[in-house]
Amino acid sequence: MPPGGRMGGPGGHYMTEEEKAAQPKITGKLIKRVFSYLKPYWKQLILVLVCIAISSIFNLMPSILTGKIIDEGLIGQNMRLLIIYIVASLSVTLFANLIGVAESYINTWIAQHITFDMRNQMFSHLQSMSQRFYTTNNQGDIITRMTSDIDGVESVITGTFKSILSNSITLIFALIAMFQKNWILALLGIAVIPLFVFPTRRAGKTRWTLTREAQECNDEVNGILNETLSVSGQLLVKLFGKEKQEYERYENVNRRMINLNIKERMAGRWFFVVLHTVTSIGPMLLYLVGGILIMKYDSSITVGDITVLVALLGKTYMPVNSLLNIQVDWMRSMALFSRVFDYFDMKIEIENPENPVFPSENTGEVEFKGVDFSYDPERQILKNISFRLESGRSMAIVGPSGSGKSTIINLIPRLYDVNSGSVTFDGVDVRKLDLSFLRKNIGVVSQETYLFNGSIRENLQYADPDATEEEMIEACKKANIYDFIQSQEHGLDTMVGNRGLKLSGGEKQRLSIARVLLKKPALLIFDEATSALDSISENKIQEAIDPIIKDRTSILIAHRLSTILAADEIFVIKDGEIVERGQHKELVERGGVYTELYNTQFRRAEME
């Protein structure tokens, strides 16, 4: 449950062990940073504060007017005043509620706009993070920061902050009104308040413990169900004849959970018995002492005054309890902000240079000069890689799995930066080039094709939103996918499904080639674009690739001989180093790594 949603009930004001372990260090810097998001909306915040103050005062007015109704209306037997005070009481209640609606709207408006700002800031920040961030961080955690954590910030503003303000103002005005009526009874009322607070906290702690144990039991029940009622789990149970043992295991845990649930429910009932008893003590004491003052000391206090004090005392119970327990909600709130700030504070690894270079010619020429690279210090991936790919030529990169082939092509569009050495594009170090320019001029067709859940047209236009129908058709023809599109009832408007599930692997791959062609990149990279396909799909893609690489600078990572033979030169990578380079025939005759790959992988793939 988010902060702000735990007020008012026993058991909501205690932190889990995980929350205690992860609670942030509250510093002035953190609080200042939190309030920096409120700063743009300071005018609306002042309006909220005014609304809360007015609403709190007017919510106390009916209690105060009750004294007038009793003293001047009923006891004084004045019908006109009785009607006036009753109408006034109803009017201020209505007005307080209307002010409350206005305050709620403004508060919600502020919260929504702050979360809007934070989501935009977070999304922009995440878009700027390097590929390393996405390969090392859990995707679910990233989505949680974007959704649940920022949604929790909204609850902080509409719940925790509002609770602190409204409860503080209500309590202050209630105590002022009580002391104005009679300072003796007011002090007595304050002395009674702890009798209400301490049982609430104790009952809450008991319920929280029982609820946590019941939840742990429930998790155990779900674990048994997931294990034994899945297809694989049921097969194992049946083959080993463990139906009886699994039933007994389930029954034991289920019985324990039921017993805990009963205890938790009854703890709540006992709490309300104690609560109602304790909350009755305060009013009874005020009636008793008030009666003594009236009867024994001929005090100026009236019956109406005692009634007002009793009503005001009742209105102090909840604010006091909430404020005493606000620490937990405040810690949860700060923890949410800290989690969000943790991501904001992550350094952007791949940044655009301050004065980016824009080459006058876009030829796609690539050169590696003594490049070393590692994802982590313990394992070096590339060692002293040097080569030059001239404009208009193509090269194939081959090697055993894990040799560093894909890492080489990831360094060209700066998905990662080199540890040492340099990568140049059109004669300029990629770290000096404008990132948008660099990536616009590099087209990558990867093994894992990703299509958005939309139409073929929409997926093609992701490369160029202004592409004409003729340009899309031309790209599809070059990618050998246009015949398939024509055979579909809706043509380019055919829906591809989530991640392109309505298309075959070969169709998705050819569509991704068409999409890349619409970018009109200076450099084309095919990263094992046919490795996961059947021979028919592979042939169609190969027919598309062959003429394409003749027209522009290209790099092909491949495990199929047909793809390799289409390149002008072959580079053999092993353990992060270029161990061989040359033409197919001479590499086979050399009897080295390439010969071994040819005999064990390439030729077998061709035979299949």
Summary of the structure (lengths in Angstrom):
residues: 608
radius of gyration: 36.4
end to end distance: 57.2
largest distance: 120.7
contacts: 1925
relative contact order: 0.09
helix: 66%
strand: 10%
